[in-house]
């Protein structure tokens, strides 16, 4: 088991950290998890966020999960694991009374045992790793330990991925801010030359025009540059860090 887990952890790390869109990677992640865990159960990776819930299932599970998402009453073991930040175990689906008609539907799909670990980032559960088996009592202590380690590893990777995405978004915002500042500075220079005034006076003129015409200062500045130079202002050059 140790070798399969180690190889699976390596695959998950590469998959998550090199993926441009995590939404499109969830099925591939679930496939890796299904292969690396003892007895190779079916797997689902589910994430919740401000834009709703997304999920991906391993090859044998995905169609079932899509159908279940369509028929679900809105609560199931995965959502309980997320809301409680605690694992959920259903050793025998046939005897399970929670979650309304969920158990009956799982039995119809041939699922007889379920085990779920929450996925946590910075101490907050933001998703769940759900495992499904066609035999009752399939998730032994050995499998549960492996699932807990896998969920913990996924949580770390998701945290790193979230930080990377935030950094990329911040970089885009910073570039836009610097580009706007450069454009405004050029327009102020033009106004200062035309009116023979200082920077503060030029900025008052620019801001006044912006308010009267309901146009952003940066857009108005670009119009001034284009009128004088005959071409749109160029974006400033940024030197990428080595």
JOQUI-V97425 format. One record per helix or strand of 2 or more residues. SS is the DSSP state (helix for helix, strand for strand). FROM is the first residue (numbers start at 1). LEN is the number of residues. If there is no record, write none. Layout:
# JOQUI-V97425
ss=SS from=FROM len=LEN
ss=SS from=FROM len=LEN
This chain:
# JOQUI-V97425
ss=helix from=2 len=17
ss=helix from=22 len=15
ss=strand from=42 len=8
ss=strand from=52 len=6
ss=helix from=62 len=10
ss=helix from=77 len=8
ss=strand from=88 len=3
ss=helix from=93 len=3
ss=helix from=102 len=8
ss=strand from=113 len=9
ss=strand from=124 len=10
ss=helix from=141 len=55
ss=helix from=199 len=15
ss=helix from=217 len=13
